Amino acid sequence: MENVLLSNNQVDYFLYDLERKLSDHYQAGVICDKDGFIISARIPKKNRHYLHANKIALSAIADKKRKNKNSEYIEVIRDLDERKNVLLILLLKKDKSSKIRSQYKQLNKILSFQDIF
């Protein structure tokens, strides 16, 4: 994709849309560059006292392959651009039901159609 200037509103709406569509499991969403600098973050008010965008971004950058099985969250890390300079990090609440699988499918569909990055 060519270099395009994005507005803060476009990026914020993208995270808002993810939160709305994944509402059952969504806990936090962060978009950052490959060095962990935050471009945008959306953390619902109920989670802001213990989830911090900086910590989410830096922990994802530190080791993208790390799986924290003790956590109550599933950390989803996806590249948003072809050059792998922009990352989307989502924290989703773990759920033993099959509902999370359908949410993953929905997430993949949303990301395949996004065209802002």
C-alpha positions in Angstrom: 0.0 0.0 0.0 1.2 3.5 -0.7 2.1 5.9 2.0 -1.2 7.4 3.2 -1.8 9.8 6.0 -4.3 8.4 8.5 -6.4 10.4 10.8 -6.6 9.5 14.5 -10.3 9.1 14.1 -9.9 6.4 11.4 -7.6 4.4 13.7 -9.7 4.9 16.7 -12.8 3.8 14.8 -11.1 0.7 13.7 -10.4 -0.3 17.3 -13.9 0.7 18.3 -15.3 -1.5 15.5 -13.3 -4.4 16.8 -14.5 -3.9 20.3 -18.1 -3.8 19.2 -17.8 -6.9 17.1 -15.9 -8.9 19.6 -17.8 -7.5 22.6 -18.1 -10.8 24.4 -14.4 -11.3 24.8 -12.7 -8.0 24.1 -10.6 -6.7 27.0 -8.1 -4.3 25.3 -6.8 -3.4 21.8 -3.5 -1.7 21.0 -2.0 -0.7 17.6 1.7 0.0 17.8 4.7 0.2 15.5 7.4 -2.6 15.5 9.3 -0.8 18.3 6.3 -0.7 20.6 5.4 3.0 20.2 1.6 3.2 20.5 -0.3 4.5 17.6 -3.7 4.0 19.2 -5.3 2.1 22.1 -8.8 1.2 23.2 -9.2 -0.2 26.7 -12.7 -0.2 28.2 -13.1 1.8 31.4 -13.8 -1.3 33.4 -10.3 -2.6 32.6 -8.2 0.6 32.7 -7.2 0.2 36.3 -5.1 -2.9 35.6 -4.5 -3.0 31.8 -2.1 -0.5 30.4 -1.4 0.1 26.7 2.3 0.6 27.1 2.8 -2.7 29.0 0.6 -4.6 26.5 2.6 -3.2 23.5 6.0 -3.7 25.0 5.3 -7.3 26.2 4.1 -8.2 22.7 7.2 -6.7 21.1 9.5 -8.4 23.6 8.5 -11.8 22.4 5.8 -12.3 19.8 5.9 -16.0 20.3 5.4 -16.0 24.0 2.3 -17.8 25.2 1.2 -16.9 28.7 -1.0 -19.9 29.6 -1.5 -18.7 33.2 -3.2 -15.6 32.1 -6.9 -15.2 32.0 -6.5 -13.6 28.5 -5.6 -14.7 25.1 -3.1 -12.4 23.5 -3.7 -12.0 19.7 -0.9 -10.3 17.8 -1.4 -9.6 14.1 0.6 -7.6 11.5 -1.6 -4.9 10.0 0.6 -3.9 7.1 2.7 -5.8 4.5 6.0 -4.5 5.8 5.2 -5.7 9.3 5.8 -2.3 10.8 2.3 -2.0 12.4 1.0 -4.5 14.9 -2.5 -5.1 16.3 -2.5 -6.5 19.8 -5.8 -7.7 21.3 -6.4 -9.1 24.7 -9.5 -11.4 24.6 -11.0 -13.1 27.7 -10.5 -16.8 27.7 -13.7 -18.8 27.3 -14.2 -22.5 27.3 -17.2 -22.3 25.0 -17.0 -22.6 21.2 -18.1 -19.0 20.9 -14.4 -17.8 20.9 -13.8 -19.8 17.7 -16.5 -17.9 15.9 -15.0 -14.6 17.2 -11.6 -15.6 15.8 -13.2 -16.2 12.4 -14.9 -12.9 12.6 -11.6 -11.2 13.6 -9.8 -12.8 10.6 -12.6 -11.6 8.3 -12.4 -8.0 9.7 -8.6 -7.9 9.4 -8.7 -9.3 5.8 -11.0 -6.5 4.7 -9.3 -3.6 6.6 -7.6 -1.2 4.2 -6.3 1.6 6.4 -2.9 0.0 6.9 
